[in-house]
Amino acid sequence: MTTVQTRPAEPPAGSAHDRVYRGLRTRIMHGQLAPGQALTLRGIGQEFEVSMTPAREAVRRLVAEGALSMSASGRVATPELSNERIEELAALRALIEVELASRALPRAHIALIERLQTINGAVSDAVARHDAVAYIRTNLEFHRTLYLRAQAPAMLAMAETVWLQLGPTMRALYGRLRRKEPPHYHRLIIAALKAGDEPGLRLAVRSDVTQGLKMLAS
C-alpha cells in the first residue's frame, strides 16, 4: 500500500495577514525599528514566510494607523516625526492616559499595585542592561496594566495607537537620554495608587508620559 505524502494546508490569507500585522505592529511599538527605516513587501514576506498579499494588507493597515508611512512612489518606512508632531502626540498621551489612570484608581486593588511594582522591577532591569527595546516594552506594559483597570477599551485602543506611532521615536529618545535609572514617576504613580490620591496620580501620569517627549522635541 502506497503512502501518499500530503503537504500541510497553508493558513487562510486572513490569518497570515493578521500574523504579519501583529508581528510588525509589536516591532514598531516596541522600538525595534528606527525612525525612517525602510521596509519592502518582499522583505516582509520573506521574514514572515508569507506571500506578497498578506504582507501588502498588513502594511496598508499599519499605514492607516500611522505606524508606517507610504510615499507617492510606494516607498514604505517608519515615520520620522517632526517636533510639532511629537508635541501633538505627547499632548494626546497626557489627555488620554491621565483619564485612563483616573478611571482605574477606584479599582486599584493591592494585587494590581503589587503587579505594577513587579513590572517596574523589570523596567529597572532593562535600564541596567541598556536594553532599549526591553525598556520600551516593559514601560508600556506598566501603563497598559494600570489602564486595563479603567475598563475603557475604546480609550485604551486610542492610547495604543499613539504608542504605535511613537515607537521608533521612543527608541531614538532612549538613545539620547542614556537612561541609567527607571522612570522616577512610576514610583509616584504607585504611591498615589496606594494613597488613593487622584490629583497626585493625574500629575504623576501626565509628567511621566510627556517629560521625555518634550525633551526630544526641544
Secondary structure as UniProt FT lines:
FT   HELIX           13..29
FT   TURN            30..31
FT   TURN            35..36
FT   STRAND          38..39
FT   HELIX           41..48
FT   HELIX           52..64
FT   TURN            65..66
FT   STRAND          69..70
FT   TURN            72..73
FT   STRAND          76..77
FT   HELIX           83..104
FT   HELIX           105..107
FT   HELIX           110..129
FT   HELIX           132..148
FT   TURN            149..150
FT   HELIX           153..177
FT   HELIX           184..195
FT   HELIX           198..217
//
